[in-house]
Amino acid sequence: MASSTSSATSSVTSTASLDEARALLADFPVVDGHNDLPWALREQVRYDLGARDIAADQSAHLHTDLARLRTGGVGAQFWSVYVRSDLPGAVTATLEQIDCVRRLIDRHPSDLRAALTAADMEAARAQGRIASLMGAEGGHSIDNSLAALRGLYALGVRYMTLTHNDNIAWADSATDVPTVGGLSAFGREVVREMNREGMLVDLSHVAATTMRDALDTSSAPVIFSHSSSRAVCDHPRNIPDDVLERLPANGGVAMVTFVPKFVLQAAVDWTAAADENMRANGFHHLDTTPDGMKVHRTFEESHPRPVATVSTVADHLDHMREVAGVDHLGIGGDYDGTAFTPDGLDDVSGYPNLIAELLDRGWSKTDLAKLTWQNAVRVLGAAEDVARGLQATRGPSVATIESLDGDGA
């Protein structure tokens, strides 16, 4: 009887918390820092938006569609314009990704609104539309050119992740063998030029040394568009506590990600084995095409996958809040960029489950409003303020990687 009563009480509490979570998200919706829908559309249908019309139910193919974004309480989305770092013609491919996002916005004007500024985000919220921003994932997308960086900004890109999974000539990645030692002289100039443009410096995917160098260099707040806590799950893609401790002085925001292999320690070893299996079968380890997922599922049948939950992600947020403070946290789910998701956070409709869990843990509605909406809007506005000041004192940089790092760069 005791067990039955406890279960019933838990169910009532969960339902009440979910109702509270949905009400909160109606006022302060989620700004999600990272969604790879454009890359999924490239991989699955080569940008045929009619073949994967997000106005229809796409749950058989994607983590994302308009109805589930609405159910999830998403009010602003940074769409990743990611391209693989080993892809020839990365700049051109990035332009194709940007074109995809712009076409999505044009195709769904009653649901999506292009956003370039913090004010645009607030205007979209007032209209009941989802503010649509873009983030480039990896400095390889500028091909060592500050002019290309400025071109991406002119096309609407509002953050750039300094690296993806591989090092580039001027920055070390979290998941490669260090070669630069953080940021090179040109890498620091990239950060300064991003500050001057008003483009957020994104430190997800970069080595801890790169994080520290960027914080030393940046005069504007930085972000982590989709990273969690290394103290809670010891994976190099996560953020060490000493870096989290620097966010209050910088003003930046760390946006917790949901990817099981970054949030659940038991999933780290499993993922290494699964990735090796993908390569052994002739697939890139990040392949999420139907054929790639078939290989994943076959592996999982004989090697059960450790399953993360909403509580797993909340554990990261509790720790990150303790270290960095609630003013420096956000959410970056990485949907459509991961093969697996936590139970309860299966797709973009799941954000209320996380907010309900945090309510049950004692997070106030004031603090949750910061997590979901206010912190991310503030950080973009702060980057805009810094840019206005810098543009009044200096022009665009004409530095090259050769001039700063030497001819051997």
Secondary structure as UniProt FT lines:
FT   HELIX           2..27
FT   STRAND          30..35
FT   HELIX           37..45
FT   TURN            46..47
FT   TURN            49..52
FT   TURN            54..55
FT   TURN            59..61
FT   HELIX           66..71
FT   TURN            72..73
FT   STRAND          74..80
FT   TURN            85..86
FT   HELIX           90..107
FT   TURN            109..111
FT   STRAND          112..114
FT   HELIX           118..127
FT   STRAND          130..137
FT   HELIX           139..142
FT   TURN            143..144
FT   HELIX           146..154
FT   TURN            155..156
FT   STRAND          157..161
FT   TURN            169..170
FT   TURN            174..175
FT   HELIX           185..197
FT   STRAND          200..202
FT   TURN            204..205
FT   HELIX           208..217
FT   STRAND          222..224
FT   TURN            230..232
FT   TURN            236..237
FT   HELIX           241..244
FT   TURN            245..246
FT   HELIX           247..250
FT   STRAND          253..256
FT   HELIX           260..263
FT   HELIX           265..280
FT   TURN            281..282
FT   TURN            285..286
FT   HELIX           290..302
FT   HELIX           310..324
FT   HELIX           326..328
FT   STRAND          329..331
FT   HELIX           348..350
FT   HELIX           351..360
FT   TURN            361..362
FT   HELIX           365..369
FT   HELIX           370..374
FT   HELIX           375..391
FT   TURN            392..393
FT   HELIX           401..405
FT   TURN            407..408
//
